[in-house]
Amino acid sequence: MAKYIEIRAKENDKVLFHSLYKKNDGLVYDEQKRKFSDLQNNTIVTAFEALMDEV
């Protein structure tokens, strides 16, 4: 879905992808990027990569 939004987005569209994650301090942080692939703290991608490593 995220890739579809990136492909369909026009130059003047204002789309931000968000990643919510928790650090060891117990606080929840929000990361925002214009491209889904630029998110550094992305648990969906991390889980997918771990799954692919098992295959």
CYANA upper distance limits for C-alpha pairs under 8 A (distance plus 0.5 A):
  1 MET  CA      5 ILE  CA      6.89
  2 ALA  CA      6 GLU  CA      6.80
  2 ALA  CA     36 PHE  CA      6.82
  3 LYS  CA      7 ILE  CA      6.67
  3 LYS  CA     36 PHE  CA      7.83
  4 TYR  CA      8 ARG  CA      6.59
  5 ILE  CA      9 ALA  CA      6.33
  6 GLU  CA     35 LYS  CA      7.30
  6 GLU  CA     36 PHE  CA      8.20
  9 ALA  CA     13 ASP  CA      6.56
  9 ALA  CA     15 VAL  CA      8.21
 15 VAL  CA     34 ARG  CA      6.73
 16 LEU  CA     32 GLN  CA      6.64
 16 LEU  CA     33 LYS  CA      6.06
 16 LEU  CA     34 ARG  CA      5.27
 16 LEU  CA     35 LYS  CA      7.81
 17 PHE  CA     32 GLN  CA      6.09
 17 PHE  CA     33 LYS  CA      5.87
 17 PHE  CA     34 ARG  CA      6.52
 17 PHE  CA     35 LYS  CA      7.16
 17 PHE  CA     36 PHE  CA      6.28
 17 PHE  CA     39 LEU  CA      8.35
 18 HIS  CA     30 ASP  CA      7.04
 18 HIS  CA     31 GLU  CA      6.06
 18 HIS  CA     32 GLN  CA      5.15
 18 HIS  CA     33 LYS  CA      7.24
 18 HIS  CA     39 LEU  CA      8.33
 19 SER  CA     30 ASP  CA      6.12
 19 SER  CA     31 GLU  CA      5.62
 19 SER  CA     32 GLN  CA      7.11
 19 SER  CA     39 LEU  CA      7.52
 19 SER  CA     41 ASN  CA      7.00
 19 SER  CA     42 ASN  CA      6.42
 20 LEU  CA     28 VAL  CA      7.08
 20 LEU  CA     29 TYR  CA      6.11
 20 LEU  CA     30 ASP  CA      5.15
 20 LEU  CA     31 GLU  CA      7.06
 20 LEU  CA     41 ASN  CA      8.37
 20 LEU  CA     42 ASN  CA      8.47
 21 TYR  CA     28 VAL  CA      6.00
 21 TYR  CA     29 TYR  CA      5.87
 21 TYR  CA     30 ASP  CA      7.12
 21 TYR  CA     41 ASN  CA      7.34
 21 TYR  CA     42 ASN  CA      8.35
 21 TYR  CA     43 THR  CA      8.30
 22 LYS  CA     26 GLY  CA      6.61
 22 LYS  CA     27 LEU  CA      6.13
 22 LYS  CA     28 VAL  CA      4.88
 22 LYS  CA     29 TYR  CA      6.58
 23 LYS  CA     27 LEU  CA      6.53
 23 LYS  CA     28 VAL  CA      7.23
 23 LYS  CA     29 TYR  CA      8.10
 31 GLU  CA     39 LEU  CA      7.53
 31 GLU  CA     40 GLN  CA      8.49
 31 GLU  CA     41 ASN  CA      7.88
 32 GLN  CA     39 LEU  CA      7.71
 33 LYS  CA     38 ASP  CA      6.77
 33 LYS  CA     39 LEU  CA      6.66
 34 ARG  CA     38 ASP  CA      8.11
 35 LYS  CA     39 LEU  CA      7.85
 42 ASN  CA     46 THR  CA      6.74
 43 THR  CA     47 ALA  CA      6.41
 44 ILE  CA     48 PHE  CA      6.68
 45 VAL  CA     49 GLU  CA      6.58
 46 THR  CA     50 ALA  CA      6.71
 47 ALA  CA     51 LEU  CA      6.66
 48 PHE  CA     52 MET  CA      6.69
 49 GLU  CA     53 ASP  CA      6.69
 50 ALA  CA     54 GLU  CA      7.07
 51 LEU  CA     55 VAL  CA      7.19
